[in-house]
Amino acid sequence: MNPLRLLQTVLWGFFGLRQGREHQRDLDNLRPVPLILTGVAVAAGLVVCLVLAANWAVSAAQAA
């Protein structure tokens, strides 16, 4: 199981652009538990980035 392939599959899934032969190959070769854990980790990372960006924007607005 290639971690980069797993991450790529999750990111394509976030965009909803995965179809056809590549999608079927991913379904055949990847196990669900690592796929789900990677998806949760990527989603958590996205939320953390958004919270940090919002905090920075509020701090910059208050300082101005």
PDB file of N, CA, C and O in Angstrom:
ATOM      1  N   MET A   1       0.851  -1.182   0.000  1.00  0.00           N
ATOM      2  CA  MET A   1       0.000   0.000   0.000  1.00  0.00           C
ATOM      3  C   MET A   1       0.894   1.242   0.000  1.00  0.00           C
ATOM      4  O   MET A   1       1.689   1.451   0.917  1.00  0.00           O
ATOM      5  N   ASN A   2       0.754   2.037  -1.014  1.00  0.00           N
ATOM      6  CA  ASN A   2       1.562   3.238  -1.185  1.00  0.00           C
ATOM      7  C   ASN A   2       0.860   4.429  -0.518  1.00  0.00           C
ATOM      8  O   ASN A   2      -0.259   4.771  -0.901  1.00  0.00           O
ATOM      9  N   PRO A   3       1.501   5.065   0.475  1.00  0.00           N
ATOM     10  CA  PRO A   3       0.859   6.193   1.164  1.00  0.00           C
ATOM     11  C   PRO A   3       0.535   7.362   0.238  1.00  0.00           C
ATOM     12  O   PRO A   3      -0.484   8.029   0.417  1.00  0.00           O
ATOM     13  N   LEU A   4       1.386   7.613  -0.742  1.00  0.00           N
ATOM     14  CA  LEU A   4       1.102   8.706  -1.677  1.00  0.00           C
ATOM     15  C   LEU A   4      -0.121   8.392  -2.536  1.00  0.00           C
ATOM     16  O   LEU A   4      -0.927   9.278  -2.825  1.00  0.00           O
ATOM     17  N   ARG A   5      -0.256   7.138  -2.940  1.00  0.00           N
ATOM     18  CA  ARG A   5      -1.432   6.721  -3.722  1.00  0.00           C
ATOM     19  C   ARG A   5      -2.694   6.859  -2.868  1.00  0.00           C
ATOM     20  O   ARG A   5      -3.741   7.278  -3.362  1.00  0.00           O
ATOM     21  N   LEU A   6      -2.591   6.511  -1.611  1.00  0.00           N
ATOM     22  CA  LEU A   6      -3.714   6.636  -0.688  1.00  0.00           C
ATOM     23  C   LEU A   6      -4.123   8.094  -0.528  1.00  0.00           C
ATOM     24  O   LEU A   6      -5.311   8.415  -0.574  1.00  0.00           O
ATOM     25  N   LEU A   7      -3.153   8.970  -0.341  1.00  0.00           N
ATOM     26  CA  LEU A   7      -3.430  10.401  -0.209  1.00  0.00           C
ATOM     27  C   LEU A   7      -4.024  10.963  -1.498  1.00  0.00           C
ATOM     28  O   LEU A   7      -4.955  11.767  -1.454  1.00  0.00           O
ATOM     29  N   GLN A   8      -3.495  10.549  -2.631  1.00  0.00           N
ATOM     30  CA  GLN A   8      -4.023  11.003  -3.913  1.00  0.00           C
ATOM     31  C   GLN A   8      -5.475  10.571  -4.086  1.00  0.00           C
ATOM     32  O   GLN A   8      -6.298  11.353  -4.562  1.00  0.00           O
ATOM     33  N   THR A   9      -5.792   9.365  -3.715  1.00  0.00           N
ATOM     34  CA  THR A   9      -7.165   8.862  -3.821  1.00  0.00           C
ATOM     35  C   THR A   9      -8.106   9.675  -2.941  1.00  0.00           C
ATOM     36  O   THR A   9      -9.211  10.019  -3.360  1.00  0.00           O
ATOM     37  N   VAL A  10      -7.671   9.983  -1.722  1.00  0.00           N
ATOM     38  CA  VAL A  10      -8.504  10.768  -0.816  1.00  0.00           C
ATOM     39  C   VAL A  10      -8.717  12.184  -1.357  1.00  0.00           C
ATOM     40  O   VAL A  10      -9.833  12.701  -1.322  1.00  0.00           O
ATOM     41  N   LEU A  11      -7.658  12.803  -1.852  1.00  0.00           N
ATOM     42  CA  LEU A  11      -7.792  14.160  -2.372  1.00  0.00           C
ATOM     43  C   LEU A  11      -8.692  14.204  -3.604  1.00  0.00           C
ATOM     44  O   LEU A  11      -9.501  15.122  -3.737  1.00  0.00           O
ATOM     45  N   TRP A  12      -8.570  13.234  -4.505  1.00  0.00           N
ATOM     46  CA  TRP A  12      -9.479  13.175  -5.654  1.00  0.00           C
ATOM     47  C   TRP A  12     -10.912  12.962  -5.180  1.00  0.00           C
ATOM     48  O   TRP A  12     -11.849  13.498  -5.770  1.00  0.00           O
ATOM     49  N   GLY A  13     -11.082  12.183  -4.122  1.00  0.00           N
ATOM     50  CA  GLY A  13     -12.414  11.955  -3.573  1.00  0.00           C
ATOM     51  C   GLY A  13     -13.020  13.220  -2.987  1.00  0.00           C
ATOM     52  O   GLY A  13     -14.231  13.428  -3.067  1.00  0.00           O
ATOM     53  N   PHE A  14     -12.175  14.072  -2.393  1.00  0.00           N
ATOM     54  CA  PHE A  14     -12.668  15.344  -1.859  1.00  0.00           C
ATOM     55  C   PHE A  14     -13.220  16.223  -2.973  1.00  0.00           C
ATOM     56  O   PHE A  14     -14.211  16.930  -2.786  1.00  0.00           O
ATOM     57  N   PHE A  15     -12.574  16.172  -4.127  1.00  0.00           N
ATOM     58  CA  PHE A  15     -13.034  16.970  -5.264  1.00  0.00           C
ATOM     59  C   PHE A  15     -14.160  16.295  -6.037  1.00  0.00           C
ATOM     60  O   PHE A  15     -14.865  16.947  -6.807  1.00  0.00           O
ATOM     61  N   GLY A  16     -14.329  14.995  -5.837  1.00  0.00           N
ATOM     62  CA  GLY A  16     -15.390  14.265  -6.527  1.00  0.00           C
ATOM     63  C   GLY A  16     -15.120  14.049  -8.003  1.00  0.00           C
ATOM     64  O   GLY A  16     -16.056  13.966  -8.798  1.00  0.00           O
ATOM     65  N   LEU A  17     -13.852  13.957  -8.381  1.00  0.00           N
ATOM     66  CA  LEU A  17     -13.499  13.847  -9.786  1.00  0.00           C
ATOM     67  C   LEU A  17     -12.996  12.463 -10.187  1.00  0.00           C
ATOM     68  O   LEU A  17     -12.529  12.285 -11.312  1.00  0.00           O
ATOM     69  N   ARG A  18     -13.080  11.503  -9.309  1.00  0.00           N
ATOM     70  CA  ARG A  18     -12.515  10.175  -9.588  1.00  0.00           C
ATOM     71  C   ARG A  18     -13.573   9.280 -10.201  1.00  0.00           C
ATOM     72  O   ARG A  18     -14.587   8.992  -9.566  1.00  0.00           O
ATOM     73  N   GLN A  19     -13.345   8.833 -11.436  1.00  0.00           N
ATOM     74  CA  GLN A  19     -14.281   7.924 -12.092  1.00  0.00           C
ATOM     75  C   GLN A  19     -13.518   6.977 -13.013  1.00  0.00           C
ATOM     76  O   GLN A  19     -12.317   7.135 -13.232  1.00  0.00           O
ATOM     77  N   GLY A  20     -14.216   6.018 -13.533  1.00  0.00           N
ATOM     78  CA  GLY A  20     -13.662   5.147 -14.550  1.00  0.00           C
ATOM     79  C   GLY A  20     -12.698   4.112 -14.039  1.00  0.00           C
ATOM     80  O   GLY A  20     -12.832   3.592 -12.932  1.00  0.00           O
ATOM     81  N   ARG A  21     -11.719   3.825 -14.875  1.00  0.00           N
ATOM     82  CA  ARG A  21     -10.767   2.744 -14.627  1.00  0.00           C
ATOM     83  C   ARG A  21      -9.924   2.991 -13.386  1.00  0.00           C
ATOM     84  O   ARG A  21      -9.679   2.062 -12.616  1.00  0.00           O
ATOM     85  N   GLU A  22      -9.473   4.227 -13.177  1.00  0.00           N
ATOM     86  CA  GLU A  22      -8.660   4.552 -12.001  1.00  0.00           C
ATOM     87  C   GLU A  22      -9.451   4.344 -10.713  1.00  0.00           C
ATOM     88  O   GLU A  22      -8.916   3.831  -9.729  1.00  0.00           O
ATOM     89  N   HIS A  23     -10.700   4.733 -10.717  1.00  0.00           N
ATOM     90  CA  HIS A  23     -11.560   4.566  -9.542  1.00  0.00           C
ATOM     91  C   HIS A  23     -11.717   3.081  -9.216  1.00  0.00           C
ATOM     92  O   HIS A  23     -11.626   2.687  -8.053  1.00  0.00           O
ATOM     93  N   GLN A  24     -11.950   2.271 -10.221  1.00  0.00           N
ATOM     94  CA  GLN A  24     -12.122   0.835  -9.996  1.00  0.00           C
ATOM     95  C   GLN A  24     -10.823   0.209  -9.487  1.00  0.00           C
ATOM     96  O   GLN A  24     -10.851  -0.677  -8.633  1.00  0.00           O
ATOM     97  N   ARG A  25      -9.694   0.665 -10.007  1.00  0.00           N
ATOM     98  CA  ARG A  25      -8.406   0.139  -9.545  1.00  0.00           C
ATOM     99  C   ARG A  25      -8.182   0.491  -8.079  1.00  0.00           C
ATOM    100  O   ARG A  25      -7.678  -0.330  -7.312  1.00  0.00           O
ATOM    101  N   ASP A  26      -8.554   1.711  -7.687  1.00  0.00           N
ATOM    102  CA  ASP A  26      -8.424   2.101  -6.287  1.00  0.00           C
ATOM    103  C   ASP A  26      -9.319   1.257  -5.395  1.00  0.00           C
ATOM    104  O   ASP A  26      -8.905   0.840  -4.314  1.00  0.00           O
ATOM    105  N   LEU A  27     -10.529   1.006  -5.836  1.00  0.00           N
ATOM    106  CA  LEU A  27     -11.443   0.184  -5.042  1.00  0.00           C
ATOM    107  C   LEU A  27     -10.923  -1.242  -4.885  1.00  0.00           C
ATOM    108  O   LEU A  27     -11.109  -1.859  -3.836  1.00  0.00           O
ATOM    109  N   ASP A  28     -10.284  -1.760  -5.905  1.00  0.00           N
ATOM    110  CA  ASP A  28      -9.766  -3.126  -5.852  1.00  0.00           C
ATOM    111  C   ASP A  28      -8.509  -3.252  -4.998  1.00  0.00           C
ATOM    112  O   ASP A  28      -8.279  -4.293  -4.383  1.00  0.00           O
ATOM    113  N   ASN A  29      -7.687  -2.189  -4.955  1.00  0.00           N
ATOM    114  CA  ASN A  29      -6.373  -2.298  -4.323  1.00  0.00           C
ATOM    115  C   ASN A  29      -6.272  -1.697  -2.926  1.00  0.00           C
ATOM    116  O   ASN A  29      -5.341  -2.027  -2.192  1.00  0.00           O
ATOM    117  N   LEU A  30      -7.187  -0.838  -2.541  1.00  0.00           N
ATOM    118  CA  LEU A  30      -7.067  -0.166  -1.248  1.00  0.00           C
ATOM    119  C   LEU A  30      -8.038  -0.765  -0.233  1.00  0.00           C
ATOM    120  O   LEU A  30      -9.169  -1.126  -0.559  1.00  0.00           O
ATOM    121  N   ARG A  31      -7.562  -0.856   0.999  1.00  0.00           N
ATOM    122  CA  ARG A  31      -8.418  -1.335   2.086  1.00  0.00           C
ATOM    123  C   ARG A  31      -9.183  -0.153   2.665  1.00  0.00           C
ATOM    124  O   ARG A  31      -8.686   0.973   2.639  1.00  0.00           O
ATOM    125  N   PRO A  32     -10.376  -0.386   3.185  1.00  0.00           N
ATOM    126  CA  PRO A  32     -11.206   0.735   3.638  1.00  0.00           C
ATOM    127  C   PRO A  32     -10.681   1.451   4.888  1.00  0.00           C
ATOM    128  O   PRO A  32     -10.805   2.673   4.976  1.00  0.00           O
ATOM    129  N   VAL A  33     -10.110   0.745   5.840  1.00  0.00           N
ATOM    130  CA  VAL A  33      -9.702   1.381   7.097  1.00  0.00           C
ATOM    131  C   VAL A  33      -8.611   2.434   6.876  1.00  0.00           C
ATOM    132  O   VAL A  33      -8.764   3.555   7.362  1.00  0.00           O
ATOM    133  N   PRO A  34      -7.524   2.130   6.169  1.00  0.00           N
ATOM    134  CA  PRO A  34      -6.526   3.190   5.935  1.00  0.00           C
ATOM    135  C   PRO A  34      -7.086   4.335   5.096  1.00  0.00           C
ATOM    136  O   PRO A  34      -6.695   5.488   5.282  1.00  0.00           O
ATOM    137  N   LEU A  35      -7.980   4.032   4.194  1.00  0.00           N
ATOM    138  CA  LEU A  35      -8.588   5.064   3.361  1.00  0.00           C
ATOM    139  C   LEU A  35      -9.428   6.018   4.212  1.00  0.00           C
ATOM    140  O   LEU A  35      -9.361   7.235   4.041  1.00  0.00           O
ATOM    141  N   ILE A  36     -10.205   5.464   5.116  1.00  0.00           N
ATOM    142  CA  ILE A  36     -11.050   6.275   6.000  1.00  0.00           C
ATOM    143  C   ILE A  36     -10.183   7.099   6.955  1.00  0.00           C
ATOM    144  O   ILE A  36     -10.447   8.283   7.164  1.00  0.00           O
ATOM    145  N   LEU A  37      -9.157   6.485   7.532  1.00  0.00           N
ATOM    146  CA  LEU A  37      -8.275   7.211   8.457  1.00  0.00           C
ATOM    147  C   LEU A  37      -7.545   8.351   7.748  1.00  0.00           C
ATOM    148  O   LEU A  37      -7.371   9.430   8.314  1.00  0.00           O
ATOM    149  N   THR A  38      -7.122   8.109   6.521  1.00  0.00           N
ATOM    150  CA  THR A  38      -6.460   9.167   5.757  1.00  0.00           C
ATOM    151  C   THR A  38      -7.437  10.298   5.452  1.00  0.00           C
ATOM    152  O   THR A  38      -7.077  11.472   5.533  1.00  0.00           O
ATOM    153  N   GLY A  39      -8.670   9.944   5.102  1.00  0.00           N
ATOM    154  CA  GLY A  39      -9.686  10.960   4.838  1.00  0.00           C
ATOM    155  C   GLY A  39      -9.979  11.814   6.057  1.00  0.00           C
ATOM    156  O   GLY A  39     -10.115  13.032   5.945  1.00  0.00           O
ATOM    157  N   VAL A  40     -10.078  11.192   7.210  1.00  0.00           N
ATOM    158  CA  VAL A  40     -10.331  11.933   8.452  1.00  0.00           C
ATOM    159  C   VAL A  40      -9.147  12.839   8.774  1.00  0.00           C
ATOM    160  O   VAL A  40      -9.337  13.982   9.188  1.00  0.00           O
ATOM    161  N   ALA A  41      -7.930  12.339   8.588  1.00  0.00           N
ATOM    162  CA  ALA A  41      -6.742  13.151   8.871  1.00  0.00           C
ATOM    163  C   ALA A  41      -6.651  14.352   7.928  1.00  0.00           C
ATOM    164  O   ALA A  41      -6.311  15.452   8.362  1.00  0.00           O
ATOM    165  N   VAL A  42      -6.950  14.151   6.655  1.00  0.00           N
ATOM    166  CA  VAL A  42      -6.905  15.262   5.702  1.00  0.00           C
ATOM    167  C   VAL A  42      -7.994  16.285   6.023  1.00  0.00           C
ATOM    168  O   VAL A  42      -7.753  17.491   5.954  1.00  0.00           O
ATOM    169  N   ALA A  43      -9.183  15.811   6.372  1.00  0.00           N
ATOM    170  CA  ALA A  43     -10.266  16.723   6.735  1.00  0.00           C
ATOM    171  C   ALA A  43      -9.913  17.519   7.991  1.00  0.00           C
ATOM    172  O   ALA A  43     -10.184  18.718   8.062  1.00  0.00           O
ATOM    173  N   ALA A  44      -9.312  16.862   8.978  1.00  0.00           N
ATOM    174  CA  ALA A  44      -8.904  17.558  10.198  1.00  0.00           C
ATOM    175  C   ALA A  44      -7.830  18.605   9.885  1.00  0.00           C
ATOM    176  O   ALA A  44      -7.862  19.706  10.435  1.00  0.00           O
ATOM    177  N   GLY A  45      -6.895  18.273   9.018  1.00  0.00           N
ATOM    178  CA  GLY A  45      -5.877  19.234   8.621  1.00  0.00           C
ATOM    179  C   GLY A  45      -6.471  20.443   7.918  1.00  0.00           C
ATOM    180  O   GLY A  45      -6.029  21.571   8.135  1.00  0.00           O
ATOM    181  N   LEU A  46      -7.459  20.212   7.088  1.00  0.00           N
ATOM    182  CA  LEU A  46      -8.141  21.308   6.402  1.00  0.00           C
ATOM    183  C   LEU A  46      -8.854  22.214   7.400  1.00  0.00           C
ATOM    184  O   LEU A  46      -8.791  23.437   7.277  1.00  0.00           O
ATOM    185  N   VAL A  47      -9.526  21.634   8.377  1.00  0.00           N
ATOM    186  CA  VAL A  47     -10.226  22.413   9.392  1.00  0.00           C
ATOM    187  C   VAL A  47      -9.229  23.239  10.199  1.00  0.00           C
ATOM    188  O   VAL A  47      -9.484  24.412  10.471  1.00  0.00           O
ATOM    189  N   VAL A  48      -8.110  22.656  10.583  1.00  0.00           N
ATOM    190  CA  VAL A  48      -7.095  23.387  11.343  1.00  0.00           C
ATOM    191  C   VAL A  48      -6.565  24.564  10.528  1.00  0.00           C
ATOM    192  O   VAL A  48      -6.403  25.665  11.056  1.00  0.00           O
ATOM    193  N   CYS A  49      -6.295  24.335   9.244  1.00  0.00           N
ATOM    194  CA  CYS A  49      -5.815  25.437   8.381  1.00  0.00           C
ATOM    195  C   CYS A  49      -6.846  26.552   8.271  1.00  0.00           C
ATOM    196  O   CYS A  49      -6.486  27.729   8.307  1.00  0.00           O
ATOM    197  N   LEU A  50      -8.108  26.206   8.139  1.00  0.00           N
ATOM    198  CA  LEU A  50      -9.158  27.221   8.044  1.00  0.00           C
ATOM    199  C   LEU A  50      -9.304  28.010   9.340  1.00  0.00           C
ATOM    200  O   LEU A  50      -9.497  29.226   9.306  1.00  0.00           O
ATOM    201  N   VAL A  51      -9.215  27.337  10.471  1.00  0.00           N
ATOM    202  CA  VAL A  51      -9.307  28.021  11.767  1.00  0.00           C
ATOM    203  C   VAL A  51      -8.121  28.957  11.946  1.00  0.00           C
ATOM    204  O   VAL A  51      -8.297  30.087  12.400  1.00  0.00           O
ATOM    205  N   LEU A  52      -6.924  28.513  11.600  1.00  0.00           N
ATOM    206  CA  LEU A  52      -5.746  29.374  11.715  1.00  0.00           C
ATOM    207  C   LEU A  52      -5.852  30.587  10.788  1.00  0.00           C
ATOM    208  O   LEU A  52      -5.488  31.696  11.178  1.00  0.00           O
ATOM    209  N   ALA A  53      -6.339  30.384   9.583  1.00  0.00           N
ATOM    210  CA  ALA A  53      -6.503  31.502   8.645  1.00  0.00           C
ATOM    211  C   ALA A  53      -7.550  32.480   9.163  1.00  0.00           C
ATOM    212  O   ALA A  53      -7.371  33.691   9.035  1.00  0.00           O
ATOM    213  N   ALA A  54      -8.627  31.989   9.737  1.00  0.00           N
ATOM    214  CA  ALA A  54      -9.662  32.869  10.277  1.00  0.00           C
ATOM    215  C   ALA A  54      -9.126  33.657  11.469  1.00  0.00           C
ATOM    216  O   ALA A  54      -9.383  34.856  11.578  1.00  0.00           O
ATOM    217  N   ASN A  55      -8.393  33.008  12.354  1.00  0.00           N
ATOM    218  CA  ASN A  55      -7.795  33.692  13.500  1.00  0.00           C
ATOM    219  C   ASN A  55      -6.824  34.769  13.052  1.00  0.00           C
ATOM    220  O   ASN A  55      -6.811  35.865  13.611  1.00  0.00           O
ATOM    221  N   TRP A  56      -6.008  34.468  12.045  1.00  0.00           N
ATOM    222  CA  TRP A  56      -5.070  35.445  11.515  1.00  0.00           C
ATOM    223  C   TRP A  56      -5.823  36.646  10.903  1.00  0.00           C
ATOM    224  O   TRP A  56      -5.427  37.795  11.102  1.00  0.00           O
ATOM    225  N   ALA A  57      -6.897  36.373  10.166  1.00  0.00           N
ATOM    226  CA  ALA A  57      -7.652  37.447   9.537  1.00  0.00           C
ATOM    227  C   ALA A  57      -8.303  38.350  10.587  1.00  0.00           C
ATOM    228  O   ALA A  57      -8.322  39.571  10.434  1.00  0.00           O
ATOM    229  N   VAL A  58      -8.829  37.756  11.638  1.00  0.00           N
ATOM    230  CA  VAL A  58      -9.458  38.546  12.711  1.00  0.00           C
ATOM    231  C   VAL A  58      -8.397  39.379  13.441  1.00  0.00           C
ATOM    232  O   VAL A  58      -8.633  40.546  13.754  1.00  0.00           O
ATOM    233  N   SER A  59      -7.252  38.794  13.706  1.00  0.00           N
ATOM    234  CA  SER A  59      -6.183  39.521  14.385  1.00  0.00           C
ATOM    235  C   SER A  59      -5.692  40.686  13.528  1.00  0.00           C
ATOM    236  O   SER A  59      -5.455  41.780  14.040  1.00  0.00           O
ATOM    237  N   ALA A  60      -5.543  40.456  12.244  1.00  0.00           N
ATOM    238  CA  ALA A  60      -5.097  41.521  11.333  1.00  0.00           C
ATOM    239  C   ALA A  60      -6.135  42.628  11.239  1.00  0.00           C
ATOM    240  O   ALA A  60      -5.777  43.803  11.146  1.00  0.00           O
ATOM    241  N   ALA A  61      -7.402  42.277  11.262  1.00  0.00           N
ATOM    242  CA  ALA A  61      -8.464  43.280  11.169  1.00  0.00           C
ATOM    243  C   ALA A  61      -8.541  44.117  12.452  1.00  0.00           C
ATOM    244  O   ALA A  61      -8.820  45.314  12.391  1.00  0.00           O
ATOM    245  N   GLN A  62      -8.298  43.502  13.599  1.00  0.00           N
ATOM    246  CA  GLN A  62      -8.358  44.229  14.858  1.00  0.00           C
ATOM    247  C   GLN A  62      -7.143  45.153  15.023  1.00  0.00           C
ATOM    248  O   GLN A  62      -7.242  46.208  15.649  1.00  0.00           O
ATOM    249  N   ALA A  63      -6.013  44.756  14.466  1.00  0.00           N
ATOM    250  CA  ALA A  63      -4.811  45.565  14.585  1.00  0.00           C
ATOM    251  C   ALA A  63      -4.837  46.784  13.663  1.00  0.00           C
ATOM    252  O   ALA A  63      -4.131  47.766  13.892  1.00  0.00           O
ATOM    253  N   ALA A  64      -5.644  46.706  12.643  1.00  0.00           N
ATOM    254  CA  ALA A  64      -5.687  47.832  11.673  1.00  0.00           C
ATOM    255  C   ALA A  64      -6.542  48.979  12.127  1.00  0.00           C
ATOM    256  O   ALA A  64      -6.664  49.976  11.416  1.00  0.00           O
TER     257      ALA A  64
END
